[in-house]
């Protein structure tokens, strides 16, 4: 027998209280003038909206957190009574539509506030293994090697496990350290409200060696582009701050350091000064870099927008680079002495040091500041002076020495806050050279924490007190 209702006759809608008390009636039928009429559930407004979306060719409906998309192959509209019948079927899946909506809202509210760092080695935490520098291959390296463990009493013999500092990222060389800048961020102030950030929600997706292309498009060291990783975290967390350090590898910063070192260290490069050979190329490189960094910032905005965020829901910060070396006059080793190479791990001529400290680093900072200003709402963190007075070979600080151990380390105030240049054969990795170490990263993290705890859109790290 057909259950089609006579023309002008609508199915009887059972009230919510009635249908909840006797769910078995949902499939029953009554009769009007001897013709069976289906008994259907009343359709609440929110459920009706979901139904209309379900039968839209271009929209989907979320069921249990999963996006379902329906398509239709004909354009005829669904009869009103059939809409009610579909509501009954949907009701069996969703239980009560309003409950599903409430559950979805509760899930959104339950997202924990989080902060995220992305970019290159200066924010991933490269060199975070080291608290100061100690010129020895033995044991805890005079108390500087945080990867050392199971040492003997004098710490002249130890085992080493870099994953104690870099975790699983040590395997692919991203070197995200436990003391990286983002892990020092305790709270973020957004739109007049302060959000406390738990340690588990301080997320580091930066990778040592990354370029802007590795953020935007190209997988790197076995990982997806960082912008894709950001999208995942944006969906899972309530992101309140994103801080970006990028661009140094786009201009070939590591090549600059290598050329400076070759000029000082190798006889065949005698007379080679990187400030002269590479200095003229830097303005064009920095200009090209700026456009790429802007593309990263715009991609972050777009990714967050796609995840449902408004720009005012979170803060986006672009930071610049600190200088790991002092000016020539502030180097405690004479330029004429190979102690800069053999002992200090800072093999640079004075003029090259001055160029890097007073020309290259400021030029990068100026370019980053202008780029930040070109993207609406992006903030700027200036870290040029973050390591001032604690650079490698700087006067007023020193390396750790005999008598210093992990139990009794050289005090932070007396230590160098950047990693000296090593061969990678005696201790640690070559790629750690010329990066802020554990102390330097803590200083940068404190600057970021100070900025994030206030409403200021631009902050200059004053350097050590």
C-alpha positions in Angstrom: 0.0 0.0 0.0 1.3 3.5 -0.8 1.8 5.8 2.1 1.4 8.9 -0.1 -0.9 11.5 1.6 -3.9 12.9 -0.2 -3.4 16.3 -1.8 -3.5 19.0 0.8 -3.0 16.6 3.6 0.2 16.9 5.7 1.8 14.2 7.9 1.0 14.6 11.5 3.9 16.0 13.4 4.4 14.4 16.8 5.6 16.8 19.6 9.1 16.3 20.9 8.0 15.2 24.3 5.7 12.6 22.8 8.2 11.2 20.4 10.9 11.0 23.1 8.6 9.1 25.4 7.8 6.5 22.7 10.5 6.3 20.1 8.8 3.2 18.6 6.0 5.4 17.2 8.4 7.0 14.8 7.7 4.4 12.1 3.9 4.2 12.8 1.2 5.6 10.6 -2.2 7.1 11.1 -5.1 7.5 8.7 -7.0 10.5 7.3 -10.3 9.6 5.6 -9.0 6.0 5.5 -5.7 6.9 3.8 -2.6 6.2 5.8 -0.6 9.3 6.8 3.0 8.9 8.1 3.7 10.1 11.6 6.9 12.1 11.5 9.1 14.0 13.9 8.6 17.7 14.4 11.5 19.5 12.8 13.2 22.0 15.0 14.5 25.2 13.3 18.2 24.3 13.7 17.6 20.8 12.5 15.6 22.1 9.5 18.6 24.3 8.7 20.9 21.3 8.8 18.4 19.4 6.5 18.4 22.3 4.0 22.2 22.2 4.0 22.2 18.4 3.6 20.1 18.7 0.4 22.2 21.6 -0.9 24.5 20.6 -3.8 27.4 22.7 -2.4 27.3 22.3 1.3 27.9 19.5 3.9 26.8 18.9 7.4 29.0 17.9 10.3 28.1 14.6 11.9 30.1 13.6 15.0 32.9 16.0 13.9 33.1 14.5 10.4 32.2 16.6 7.4 29.6 14.9 5.2 28.9 16.3 1.8 25.7 15.5 -0.2 25.1 16.1 -3.8 21.9 16.0 -5.8 21.3 15.0 -9.4 18.0 16.7 -10.0 16.6 20.1 -9.3 13.1 19.3 -8.1 12.4 20.5 -4.6 11.7 18.0 -1.8 8.0 17.9 -0.6 7.4 19.3 2.8 6.2 16.0 4.3 9.3 14.3 2.8 11.5 16.8 4.5 9.9 15.8 7.8 10.5 12.1 7.0 14.1 12.9 6.3 14.3 14.7 9.6 13.2 11.5 11.3 16.0 9.6 9.6 18.5 12.3 10.5 17.2 12.3 14.0 18.0 8.7 14.3 21.6 9.5 13.5 22.0 12.6 15.5 19.7 11.7 18.3 18.5 15.2 18.9 19.9 17.8 16.5 20.1 20.6 19.1 22.2 18.2 21.3 24.7 17.8 18.4 24.9 21.5 17.9 25.5 21.9 21.7 28.2 19.2 21.6 30.0 20.9 18.7 29.9 24.2 20.6 31.3 22.6 23.7 34.1 21.0 21.7 35.0 24.4 20.3 35.0 26.0 23.8 37.1 23.1 25.1 40.0 23.9 22.8 43.0 25.0 24.9 44.8 28.2 24.1 48.2 27.6 22.4 51.1 29.4 20.9 53.2 28.3 17.9 56.6 29.1 16.5 57.5 28.5 12.9 60.5 29.2 10.7 64.2 28.5 10.9 67.0 27.5 13.3 67.0 30.8 15.2 63.6 29.9 16.7 63.6 26.1 16.4 66.2 26.0 19.2 69.4 25.0 17.4 72.3 25.0 19.8 70.0 24.6 22.8 72.1 21.7 23.9 74.7 24.0 25.3 74.8 26.3 28.3 77.8 28.3 27.5 81.0 27.0 25.7 83.7 24.8 27.1 86.8 24.1 25.0 87.3 20.4 25.8 86.2 17.1 24.3 85.9 15.3 27.6 83.0 14.5 29.8 80.4 17.2 30.3 82.6 19.7 28.4 83.1 21.7 31.6 79.4 21.6 32.5 78.1 23.0 29.2 76.7 19.9 27.5 73.0 19.3 28.5 73.0 16.1 26.5 75.6 14.5 28.8 74.3 12.0 31.4 75.6 9.1 33.6 78.8 11.0 34.2 81.4 10.0 36.7 81.9 12.0 39.8 84.3 14.5 38.2 82.3 14.6 35.0 85.4 13.8 32.9 83.5 10.9 31.4 79.9 10.9 30.3 77.5 9.3 27.9 75.7 11.6 25.4 72.1 11.6 24.2 71.2 14.7 22.1 67.5 13.6 22.1 67.4 14.7 25.8 67.5 18.2 24.4 66.2 17.9 20.8 63.8 15.0 21.2 62.8 13.2 18.0 63.7 16.2 15.9 67.4 15.3 16.3 67.0 12.5 13.9 66.1 14.7 10.9 68.2 17.7 12.0 65.4 20.1 12.7 66.8 20.4 16.2 63.8 21.7 18.2 65.2 22.1 21.7 63.4 21.8 25.0 64.7 25.3 25.8 63.6 26.9 22.6 62.2 30.4 22.7 58.5 29.4 22.5 58.8 27.3 25.7 59.4 30.4 27.7 56.1 31.9 26.8 53.8 31.8 29.8 50.8 34.0 28.8 49.4 36.0 25.9 47.3 39.0 26.0 44.8 39.2 23.1 42.0 41.7 22.7 42.1 42.8 26.3 42.2 39.3 27.8 45.1 37.3 29.1 45.4 33.6 28.3 47.7 31.3 30.3 49.6 28.9 28.1 50.3 25.4 29.4 53.7 23.8 28.5 52.0 21.2 26.3 50.4 24.0 24.2 53.7 25.7 23.4 54.1 24.3 20.0 57.4 24.4 17.9 57.2 23.5 14.2 60.2 25.4 13.1 63.1 23.5 11.6 66.8 24.3 11.4 67.8 25.2 7.8 64.3 26.1 6.7 63.7 28.7 4.0 60.4 30.6 3.2 59.8 27.9 0.5 59.9 25.2 3.2 57.2 27.1 5.1 55.0 27.6 2.1 55.4 24.8 -0.4 58.2 22.3 -0.1 58.6 19.5 2.3 61.9 19.7 4.3 63.8 17.0 6.1 60.9 14.6 5.8 58.3 17.0 7.1 55.4 18.7 5.4 55.5 22.4 4.7 55.1 24.2 8.0 52.0 26.0 6.8 50.3 22.7 6.5 51.4 21.7 10.0 50.0 25.1 11.2 46.6 24.3 9.7 46.5 21.1 11.8 47.3 22.8 15.0 44.9 25.7 14.3 42.1 23.2 14.0 43.0 21.3 17.2 43.9 24.3 19.4 42.7 27.8 20.1 45.8 29.5 18.8 46.5 32.9 20.4 50.0 33.7 19.1 52.2 32.7 16.2 55.8 33.9 16.1 57.8 33.6 12.9 61.6 33.7 12.3 62.4 33.3 8.6 64.5 34.7 5.8 68.1 34.2 7.0 68.5 31.0 4.9 67.0 32.8 1.9 69.9 35.3 1.8 72.4 32.5 2.5 73.4 33.5 6.0 75.3 30.3 6.7 77.3 30.9 3.5 78.2 34.4 4.8 79.5 32.9 8.0 81.5 30.3 6.1 83.1 32.9 3.8 84.1 35.0 6.8 85.6 32.0 8.5 87.5 30.9 5.4 89.0 34.3 5.0 90.4 34.3 8.5 91.4 30.6 8.8 92.7 29.3 5.5 96.0 30.5 4.0 94.6 30.1 0.4 92.0 32.6 1.2 94.4 35.1 2.6 93.1 38.6 2.2 89.6 37.4 1.7 87.2 39.5 3.7 83.5 38.5 3.5 82.4 42.1 4.0 84.1 43.0 0.7 83.2 39.9 -1.3 79.6 39.4 -0.1 78.7 42.9 1.2 77.7 44.3 -2.2 75.4 41.4 -2.8 73.4 41.7 0.3 71.0 44.5 -0.5 69.6 42.7 -3.5 69.3 39.4 -1.6 67.5 41.1 1.3 65.1 42.8 -1.0 64.2 39.5 -2.6 63.9 37.9 0.8 61.4 40.6 2.0 58.9 39.6 -0.7 59.1 36.0 0.3 58.7 36.8 4.0 55.6 38.8 3.2 54.2 35.8 1.4 54.8 33.7 4.5 52.9 36.2 6.7 50.0 36.4 4.2 49.9 32.6 4.0 49.7 32.4 7.8 46.8 34.8 7.7 45.1 32.8 5.0 45.6 29.5 6.8 44.2 30.9 10.0 41.2 32.4 8.2 40.5 29.1 6.6 40.4 27.6 10.1 37.8 30.0 11.1 39.9 32.6 12.9 39.5 36.4 12.7 42.8 38.4 12.7 41.8 39.8 16.1 41.6 36.3 17.6 45.3 35.8 17.7 48.6 37.7 17.4 51.1 37.3 14.6 54.7 38.3 15.4 57.7 38.5 13.0 61.0 38.6 14.8 64.5 39.4 13.5 67.9 38.0 14.3 70.4 38.6 17.1 74.1 38.9 16.4 76.1 35.9 17.7 79.5 37.8 17.4 80.7 41.1 18.9 82.2 44.1 17.1 85.9 43.8 16.5 86.9 46.1 19.3 84.8 44.1 21.7 86.5 40.8 20.9 88.6 39.6 23.8 91.1 37.9 21.5 93.5 40.0 19.3 92.8 39.9 15.6 96.4 38.9 15.0 96.1 35.8 17.1 94.9 32.4 16.0 93.3 32.1 19.5 90.2 33.4 17.8 90.1 30.2 15.8 91.7 27.6 18.1 90.4 28.8 21.5 87.6 31.2 21.1 85.8 29.7 18.1 85.2 33.1 16.6 87.5 33.3 13.5 86.5 36.7 12.1 88.5 39.7 11.1 87.5 42.9 12.8 86.1 44.6 9.7 84.0 41.5 9.0 82.7 41.4 12.5 81.8 45.1 12.4 80.1 44.6 9.0 78.0 41.7 10.3 77.2 43.4 13.6 76.5 47.0 12.4 75.4 46.5 8.7 74.0 43.1 7.9 72.1 42.4 11.1 70.5 45.9 11.1 69.6 45.6 7.4 67.8 42.4 8.1 66.0 43.9 11.0 64.9 47.0 9.0 63.7 44.8 6.2 61.7 42.6 8.6 60.2 45.6 10.3 59.0 47.1 7.0 57.6 43.7 5.9 55.7 43.3 9.2 54.2 46.8 8.7 53.1 45.9 5.2 50.8 43.1 6.4 47.8 44.3 8.4 48.1 43.6 12.2 51.5 41.9 12.1 53.7 42.8 15.1 57.5 43.1 15.2 60.0 41.8 17.7 63.5 43.3 17.4 66.1 40.9 18.8 69.3 42.6 17.5 70.6 43.4 21.0 69.3 40.2 22.7 72.8 38.7 23.1 74.7 42.0 23.6 77.8 41.6 25.8 77.4 37.8 25.8 78.3 37.0 22.1 81.0 34.5 21.3 84.4 35.9 22.3 82.9 39.1 23.8 84.9 40.9 26.4 83.4 40.6 29.9 82.3 37.0 29.6 84.3 33.8 29.3 84.2 30.1 28.5 83.6 27.4 31.1 86.8 25.8 32.4 88.1 23.1 34.7 86.1 23.1 37.9 82.8 23.8 36.1 80.4 20.9 35.9 76.8 20.3 35.3 76.4 20.4 39.1 78.5 23.6 39.3 78.2 25.4 35.9 79.7 28.7 35.1 77.1 31.3 36.1 74.9 32.5 33.2 75.9 36.1 33.8 79.5 35.2 33.1 78.9 32.9 30.1 78.7 33.2 26.4 75.1 33.0 25.1 75.9 31.8 21.5 77.5 28.7 20.3 81.1 29.0 19.2 82.3 27.5 15.9 83.3 23.9 16.1 84.3 21.3 13.5 81.6 18.9 14.5 84.2 16.3 15.3 85.1 17.1 18.8 81.8 18.0 20.4 78.3 18.5 19.0 77.3 19.4 15.5 78.7 22.0 13.1 75.2 23.2 12.3 74.9 24.4 16.0 77.6 27.0 15.5 76.7 30.7 15.6 73.3 30.2 17.1 71.9 31.3 20.5 72.6 28.6 23.0 70.4 27.6 26.0 71.1 30.9 27.7 70.6 32.9 24.6 67.3 31.2 23.8 66.1 31.8 27.3 66.9 35.5 26.9 65.0 35.7 23.6 62.1 33.7 25.2 61.9 36.2 28.0 61.7 39.1 25.5 58.9 37.3 23.6 57.1 36.6 26.9 57.4 40.3 27.9 56.0 41.4 24.5 53.2 38.8 24.5 52.0 39.7 28.0 51.4 43.3 26.9 49.4 44.9 24.1 52.4 46.5 22.4 52.6 45.7 18.6 56.3 46.4 18.5 59.0 45.5 21.0 62.8 45.9 21.2 64.6 43.4 23.3 66.9 45.5 25.5 69.5 42.8 25.9 71.0 41.5 29.1 70.9 43.8 32.1 
